[in-house]
Amino acid sequence: MLLCLLGCSDFIHPVKSTPEPESEYAFNYWLLQKVYLYEDRLADLPKDGDSDSIQQQLYSFLKDPYTTYTPPSKSEAVITQINTSLIVGGDIGMLYYTFNEIDHPIYIKRVYAKSPAGRAGVPRYGNIIEANGIDLTGDRAKAIYDSIVDYSKTIDIRVVYNKDTSSFTLQKETVYAPTVLVDTSFYNPDKGYPGIIFVSIDGFKPKTADQVSGTYGEIKAYLDSTTTDKRVRVLDLRNNPGGHVDQCIKIADLFSKKGTLSSRRWRALTADGESAYRESTNKAKAGDIGENGKYIILGNRGSASCAEIFIAAVTETTDIPFVGMRTFGKGIGQTSFKTYAGGLAKITDLEFFTPKGNSYHGKGIYPKYECEGAVNDTCAAKIANKLYGVKIPQSSEGLAKRSMDSKEEKKEFEGGAIEWADEKTYLKFFEKSKF
């Protein structure tokens, strides 16, 4: 089967391992002619070229940053990255930020439960002051720490947390990072603050820490386990770059009772090997766990592609509001094809529309409630107070979320909406073609 950067979760297995060198270029040229969405850009595409420079000679010609080619030597690594949250090369299971304003700048943002660090009890929000005997101070602390983790099987760390220092010996192993992470903010029962739950969805992947049903499985398991919690939940999609469409559609359906969740138009191969434009829609079904409750969606300029499909699906079919700022505006999707020689062709071939039939490509999706200044937890808390009457601190000091725990807005977009296609079908048509 084939890779699509849009929504499917299966991928292709190469049928030929030793093709003639010129066949790889010919295949990519043929495939672009058959499925690339913007046909008017194809007329001057170079028909002949060097198979060792396909990206430079063929794909770059289209001036489409989302349509790219990965050579066979690197394709499997890219497939792994697209389909899973696996941390390649092994890991100890922590996400950290660096704050150069402090002496020991490496601050532990997350500790994954199913990881060496999680099992060892490494404290979240601690600072790593030493790794394998090397003091981690100054501007080079991050580079030194990354090098130690990259090139060492065993990592000894010392962590300061609440003025206490602890030592841990961690062995790297295969780690699937969770894509759904949950925090409670503004919680102080002594002062009558029930707290607001922030459910961060960092991507949409079919294989994650869940190991069975990916991001969908993670968020459904969380919702199933917290049915008695009636507090406001913020579905946090800040800087979510997208992922597999089937994942974001299934998750959107958890919150929507009825109606069209999303529609798409795409260019594809027909049964006789020609090209045709097709359209389809995804419909919501009733009876899911997320249909009752108090929710807010939080997003920013880093919320893109499949994240935008989710935002549009939920906000146009339910009363759940979108808070934050205008999203990235990537309303097109890419299918990733395993090529004739085992490379990976990621080709723009789809356009998505909101439930109301609107295109948001190049425009983004606008929030119902726009944050004044930073799109942060404080902004979401104020909207929760306005809409649901949630009691929150009123002083700026009480509302301020720990600065080290904020989500910085990304300057560039990486990610996409993913789907896969049937390898045997398109290779069969290529071999019968005149190209």
C-alpha positions as CSV (number, residue, x, y, z in Angstrom):
1,M,0.0,0.0,0.0
2,L,0.9,3.7,-0.2
3,L,1.7,6.5,2.0
4,C,-0.5,9.7,1.9
5,L,0.2,12.7,4.1
6,L,-3.5,12.9,4.8
7,G,-5.1,10.3,6.7
8,C,-4.6,6.6,6.0
9,S,-2.4,4.6,8.4
10,D,-1.2,1.8,6.1
11,F,1.9,2.0,4.0
12,I,3.4,0.5,1.0
13,H,5.9,-2.3,0.6
14,P,8.2,-2.0,-2.4
15,V,7.6,-4.5,-5.2
16,K,10.9,-4.0,-7.0
17,S,14.2,-3.6,-5.2
18,T,16.6,-3.3,-8.1
19,P,15.0,-1.2,-10.9
20,E,16.9,0.5,-13.6
21,P,18.2,3.9,-12.4
22,E,16.2,5.8,-15.0
23,S,12.9,4.1,-14.0
24,E,12.7,5.9,-10.7
25,Y,12.7,9.4,-12.4
26,A,10.2,8.1,-15.0
27,F,7.9,6.8,-12.2
28,N,7.9,10.0,-10.3
29,Y,7.2,12.0,-13.4
30,W,4.3,9.7,-14.3
31,L,2.9,9.8,-10.8
32,L,2.9,13.6,-10.6
33,Q,1.1,13.8,-13.9
34,K,-1.6,11.4,-12.6
35,V,-2.3,12.6,-9.1
36,Y,-0.9,16.1,-8.4
37,L,-3.8,18.4,-7.6
38,Y,-2.8,21.5,-9.5
39,E,-2.7,20.3,-13.1
40,D,-1.8,23.7,-14.5
41,R,1.7,23.4,-13.0
42,L,2.5,20.1,-14.7
43,A,2.8,21.3,-18.4
44,D,6.4,22.3,-18.1
45,L,7.6,19.6,-15.8
46,P,10.9,18.1,-17.0
47,K,10.1,14.7,-18.5
48,D,13.7,13.5,-18.5
49,G,16.2,13.8,-15.6
50,D,18.6,12.2,-13.3
51,S,17.2,9.7,-10.8
52,D,19.8,10.8,-8.3
53,S,18.5,14.3,-8.3
54,I,14.7,13.8,-8.4
55,Q,13.9,16.3,-5.7
56,Q,16.0,19.0,-7.2
57,Q,15.1,18.4,-10.8
58,L,11.4,17.4,-10.6
59,Y,9.7,18.2,-7.3
60,S,11.4,21.5,-6.7
61,F,10.1,22.6,-10.1
62,L,6.6,22.7,-8.7
63,K,7.5,25.2,-6.0
64,D,5.2,23.3,-3.6
65,P,6.9,22.9,-0.2
66,Y,4.6,20.0,0.7
67,T,5.3,17.9,-2.4
68,T,8.6,16.2,-1.9
69,Y,10.7,13.1,-2.6
70,T,12.7,11.1,-0.1
71,P,15.3,8.7,-1.6
72,P,15.2,4.9,-0.8
73,S,18.0,5.1,1.7
74,K,16.0,7.4,4.0
75,S,12.4,6.5,3.2
76,E,11.8,3.9,6.0
77,A,13.0,6.4,8.6
78,V,10.5,9.0,7.2
79,I,7.7,6.4,7.2
80,T,8.4,5.6,10.9
81,Q,8.3,9.3,11.7
82,I,5.0,9.8,9.9
83,N,3.2,6.7,11.3
84,T,4.5,6.6,14.8
85,S,5.6,8.6,17.8
86,L,8.6,6.3,18.2
87,I,11.7,8.2,19.4
88,V,14.2,6.8,16.9
89,G,17.4,5.5,18.4
90,G,16.0,4.9,21.8
91,D,15.4,7.4,24.6
92,I,15.0,7.7,28.4
93,G,11.5,9.3,28.1
94,M,11.7,13.0,29.0
95,L,10.7,16.2,27.2
96,Y,12.7,19.2,28.3
97,Y,13.0,23.0,27.7
98,T,16.1,25.1,28.1
99,F,16.0,28.5,29.9
100,N,19.4,30.1,29.6
101,E,18.5,32.8,32.2
102,I,19.1,30.2,35.0
103,D,22.4,28.5,36.0
104,H,21.2,25.0,35.1
105,P,19.0,25.7,32.1
106,I,17.6,22.2,31.3
107,Y,14.1,22.0,32.7
108,I,12.1,18.8,32.6
109,K,8.7,19.6,31.0
110,R,7.4,16.0,30.7
111,V,8.2,12.6,32.0
112,Y,6.6,9.8,30.0
113,A,5.1,7.2,32.3
114,K,6.0,4.2,30.1
115,S,9.7,5.0,29.9
116,P,12.9,4.6,31.9
117,A,12.6,8.0,33.4
118,G,8.9,7.4,34.3
119,R,9.6,4.1,36.0
120,A,12.6,5.6,37.9
121,G,10.5,8.4,39.3
122,V,12.4,11.3,37.7
123,P,10.5,14.4,38.9
124,R,8.6,16.6,36.4
125,Y,9.6,20.3,36.7
126,G,13.0,19.5,37.9
127,N,16.3,20.8,36.5
128,I,19.0,18.5,35.2
129,I,22.2,19.8,36.7
130,E,24.6,16.9,35.6
131,A,24.7,14.1,33.1
132,N,27.3,11.3,33.0
133,G,29.5,13.4,35.4
134,I,29.4,16.6,33.3
135,D,28.0,19.8,34.8
136,L,25.2,21.2,32.6
137,T,25.6,24.9,32.9
138,G,25.7,27.8,30.4
139,D,24.7,28.1,26.8
140,R,26.2,24.8,25.8
141,A,24.2,22.7,28.3
142,K,21.6,21.6,25.7
143,A,24.2,20.6,23.1
144,I,26.2,18.6,25.8
145,Y,23.1,16.9,27.1
146,D,21.8,16.0,23.7
147,S,25.1,14.5,22.7
148,I,25.2,12.4,25.9
149,V,21.7,11.0,25.3
150,D,22.4,10.4,21.6
151,Y,25.6,8.5,22.0
152,S,25.3,6.8,25.4
153,K,23.3,3.7,26.3
154,T,23.4,4.5,30.0
155,I,22.7,8.0,31.2
156,D,23.4,9.0,34.8
157,I,21.6,12.3,35.7
158,R,21.3,14.5,38.8
159,V,18.1,16.4,39.1
160,V,17.2,19.3,41.5
161,Y,13.5,19.6,42.4
162,N,12.2,21.6,45.3
163,K,15.7,22.2,46.5
164,D,16.3,18.4,46.8
165,T,18.9,16.7,44.6
166,S,18.4,13.1,43.4
167,S,20.5,10.8,41.2
168,F,19.1,8.4,38.5
169,T,20.8,5.8,36.3
170,L,18.7,5.3,33.1
171,Q,19.1,2.8,30.3
172,K,17.9,3.9,26.9
173,E,15.2,1.8,25.3
174,T,12.5,2.0,22.6
175,V,10.1,4.7,23.6
176,Y,6.8,5.7,22.0
177,A,6.0,9.3,23.1
178,P,2.4,9.9,24.1
179,T,0.6,12.4,21.9
180,V,-2.1,13.2,24.4
181,L,-1.0,14.8,27.7
182,V,-3.1,16.1,30.5
183,D,-2.5,18.8,33.1
184,T,-4.7,20.7,35.6
185,S,-4.2,24.4,36.0
186,F,-5.5,27.1,38.4
187,Y,-6.3,24.4,41.0
188,N,-6.5,25.6,44.6
189,P,-9.4,23.9,46.5
190,D,-8.6,25.8,49.7
191,K,-9.6,29.0,47.8
192,G,-12.5,27.4,45.9
193,Y,-10.7,27.1,42.6
194,P,-11.7,23.7,41.0
195,G,-9.0,23.9,38.3
196,I,-9.2,23.7,34.5
197,I,-8.0,20.5,32.7
198,F,-5.8,21.1,29.7
199,V,-5.8,18.1,27.3
200,S,-2.8,18.7,25.0
201,I,-3.0,16.9,21.6
202,D,0.4,17.2,20.1
203,G,-0.2,15.2,16.9
204,F,-2.4,12.6,15.2
205,K,-0.6,9.3,14.7
206,P,-1.8,5.7,14.4
207,K,0.9,4.2,16.6
208,T,1.8,6.0,19.8
209,A,2.2,5.1,23.5
210,D,-1.3,3.6,23.1
211,Q,0.1,0.9,20.9
212,V,-3.3,-0.2,19.7
213,S,-5.3,2.7,18.2
214,G,-2.9,5.7,18.4
215,T,-3.8,9.2,19.3
216,Y,-7.5,8.3,19.2
217,G,-6.9,5.5,21.6
218,E,-5.1,7.8,24.0
219,I,-7.8,10.4,24.2
220,K,-10.7,8.0,24.3
221,A,-9.0,6.1,27.2
222,Y,-8.6,9.4,29.0
223,L,-12.2,10.4,28.5
224,D,-13.5,6.9,29.4
225,S,-11.5,7.0,32.7
226,T,-12.7,10.5,33.8
227,T,-16.5,10.3,33.2
228,T,-17.3,11.6,36.7
229,D,-15.1,14.7,36.3
230,K,-17.3,17.6,35.4
231,R,-14.7,20.3,35.2
232,V,-14.0,22.4,32.0
233,R,-11.5,20.8,29.7
234,V,-9.4,22.7,27.2
235,L,-8.6,20.7,24.1
236,D,-5.2,22.2,23.5
237,L,-4.1,22.1,19.8
238,R,-1.5,24.8,20.0
239,N,1.4,24.0,17.6
240,N,-0.2,20.7,16.6
241,P,1.1,20.2,13.0
242,G,-1.4,17.6,12.0
243,G,-1.1,13.9,11.1
244,H,-3.3,11.1,9.9
245,V,-6.8,12.2,8.8
246,D,-8.5,9.1,10.0
247,Q,-7.2,9.9,13.5
248,C,-8.4,13.5,13.7
249,I,-11.7,12.7,12.2
250,K,-12.3,9.8,14.7
251,I,-11.4,12.1,17.6
252,A,-13.7,14.9,16.3
253,D,-16.5,12.3,16.1
254,L,-16.1,11.7,19.9
255,F,-17.4,15.2,20.5
256,S,-20.0,15.6,17.7
257,K,-23.4,14.0,17.6
258,K,-24.4,14.5,14.0
259,G,-23.6,16.3,10.7
260,T,-20.7,16.4,8.3
261,L,-17.4,16.5,10.0
262,S,-15.3,17.2,6.9
263,S,-15.3,16.9,3.2
264,R,-12.6,16.6,0.6
265,R,-11.9,16.8,-3.1
266,W,-8.9,15.0,-4.6
267,R,-7.3,13.8,-7.8
268,A,-6.7,10.1,-8.0
269,L,-6.1,7.2,-10.4
270,T,-9.2,5.5,-11.8
271,A,-9.8,1.8,-12.3
272,D,-8.4,2.1,-15.9
273,G,-5.2,4.0,-14.8
274,E,-6.5,7.5,-15.8
275,S,-7.0,10.5,-13.5
276,A,-10.3,11.8,-12.1
277,Y,-11.4,14.2,-9.4
278,R,-13.4,12.8,-6.6
279,E,-15.3,14.0,-3.5
280,S,-16.3,12.5,-0.2
281,T,-17.5,13.4,3.2
282,N,-17.2,12.1,6.8
283,K,-20.3,12.0,8.9
284,A,-20.6,12.1,12.7
285,K,-22.3,9.4,14.6
286,A,-24.0,9.8,18.0
287,G,-23.4,8.1,21.3
288,D,-19.7,8.9,21.9
289,I,-18.1,9.8,25.2
290,G,-17.2,13.4,24.5
291,E,-20.7,14.6,23.5
292,N,-21.5,15.7,27.0
293,G,-19.3,18.0,29.0
294,K,-17.8,21.5,29.1
295,Y,-15.1,22.0,26.5
296,I,-13.0,24.7,24.9
297,I,-10.6,24.3,21.9
298,L,-7.4,26.3,22.1
299,G,-5.3,26.9,19.0
300,N,-2.7,29.3,17.5
301,R,-0.8,29.9,14.3
302,G,1.0,26.6,14.8
303,S,-2.2,24.6,14.6
304,A,-2.3,23.2,11.1
305,S,-3.6,20.7,8.6
306,C,-5.2,17.8,10.5
307,A,-5.5,20.0,13.6
308,E,-7.5,22.4,11.5
309,I,-9.7,19.6,10.2
310,F,-10.4,18.7,13.9
311,I,-11.1,22.4,14.9
312,A,-13.5,23.0,12.0
313,A,-15.3,19.7,12.5
314,V,-16.0,20.2,16.2
315,T,-16.7,23.9,16.2
316,E,-19.1,23.8,13.2
317,T,-21.1,20.8,14.5
318,T,-21.2,21.6,18.2
319,D,-21.3,24.5,20.6
320,I,-17.7,24.0,21.6
321,P,-15.9,27.3,21.0
322,F,-12.5,27.9,19.4
323,V,-10.3,30.2,21.4
324,G,-6.9,31.6,20.5
325,M,-5.8,33.0,17.2
326,R,-6.1,32.3,13.5
327,T,-4.7,28.9,12.6
328,F,-2.0,28.2,10.1
329,G,-4.2,27.7,7.0
330,K,-3.1,24.4,5.5
331,G,-6.3,23.0,3.9
332,I,-4.6,20.7,1.5
333,G,-3.3,17.2,2.0
334,Q,-0.6,14.9,0.6
335,T,-0.5,11.3,-0.2
336,S,2.8,9.6,0.3
337,F,3.6,6.9,-2.3
338,K,6.3,4.2,-2.0
339,T,8.0,4.6,-5.3
340,Y,9.3,2.2,-8.0
341,A,12.7,2.0,-6.4
342,G,11.6,2.2,-2.8
343,G,11.7,6.0,-2.3
344,L,8.9,8.0,-0.9
345,A,6.9,10.5,-3.0
346,K,4.8,12.9,-0.9
347,I,2.4,14.6,-3.3
348,T,-0.3,17.2,-2.8
349,D,-3.5,15.7,-4.2
350,L,-6.3,16.7,-1.8
351,E,-8.2,19.8,-0.6
352,F,-10.3,19.8,2.6
353,F,-13.4,21.8,3.4
354,T,-15.1,22.6,6.7
355,P,-18.5,21.0,7.5
356,K,-20.1,24.1,6.1
357,G,-18.2,23.7,2.8
358,N,-15.7,26.4,3.3
359,S,-12.1,26.3,2.2
360,Y,-9.5,27.5,4.7
361,H,-6.3,26.9,2.7
362,G,-4.1,30.0,2.9
363,K,-6.6,31.7,5.2
364,G,-6.7,29.7,8.4
365,I,-9.6,29.3,10.8
366,Y,-10.6,32.2,13.0
367,P,-11.4,31.8,16.7
368,K,-14.7,32.7,18.2
369,Y,-12.8,34.3,21.0
370,E,-9.5,35.8,20.2
371,C,-6.8,36.0,22.8
372,E,-5.4,39.4,23.6
373,G,-1.7,38.9,23.4
374,A,-0.3,35.5,24.0
375,V,-2.4,32.4,23.3
376,N,-1.8,30.9,26.8
377,D,-3.5,29.1,29.6
378,T,-4.6,32.4,31.1
379,C,-6.6,33.3,28.0
380,A,-8.4,29.9,28.0
381,A,-9.1,30.3,31.8
382,K,-10.7,33.7,31.2
383,I,-13.0,32.2,28.5
384,A,-13.9,29.3,30.8
385,N,-14.9,31.8,33.5
386,K,-16.9,33.8,31.0
387,L,-18.7,30.9,29.4
388,Y,-19.0,28.4,32.2
389,G,-18.6,30.4,35.4
390,V,-15.4,28.6,36.4
391,K,-14.0,30.3,39.5
392,I,-10.4,31.4,38.7
393,P,-7.9,33.7,40.4
394,Q,-8.5,37.4,39.5
395,S,-5.1,38.8,40.1
396,S,-2.5,38.7,37.3
397,E,-0.2,36.9,39.6
398,G,-2.8,34.2,40.4
399,L,-3.7,33.8,36.7
400,A,-0.1,33.6,35.5
401,K,0.8,30.1,34.4
402,R,4.3,28.9,35.2
403,S,6.4,30.5,32.4
404,M,8.5,27.4,32.0
405,D,5.4,25.4,31.3
406,S,4.1,27.6,28.4
407,K,3.8,26.4,24.8
408,E,5.9,28.6,22.6
409,E,4.5,29.3,19.1
410,K,6.5,27.7,16.4
411,K,8.0,29.9,13.7
412,E,7.7,27.3,10.9
413,F,5.3,24.6,10.0
414,E,6.2,21.0,9.9
415,G,3.7,18.2,9.6
416,G,0.7,17.5,7.5
417,A,-2.5,15.5,6.8
418,I,-1.7,12.0,6.0
419,E,-3.2,9.2,3.9
420,W,-2.0,6.0,2.1
421,A,-2.8,4.5,-1.2
422,D,-2.7,1.0,-2.8
423,E,0.8,0.3,-4.1
424,K,0.0,-2.6,-6.3
425,T,-2.6,-0.7,-8.2
426,Y,-0.6,2.4,-9.1
427,L,2.6,0.4,-9.9
428,K,0.6,-1.8,-12.3
429,F,-0.7,1.2,-14.2
430,F,2.8,2.8,-14.3
431,E,4.3,-0.3,-15.9
432,K,1.5,-0.2,-18.6
433,S,2.0,3.5,-19.3
434,K,3.8,5.1,-22.2
435,F,6.1,7.2,-20.0
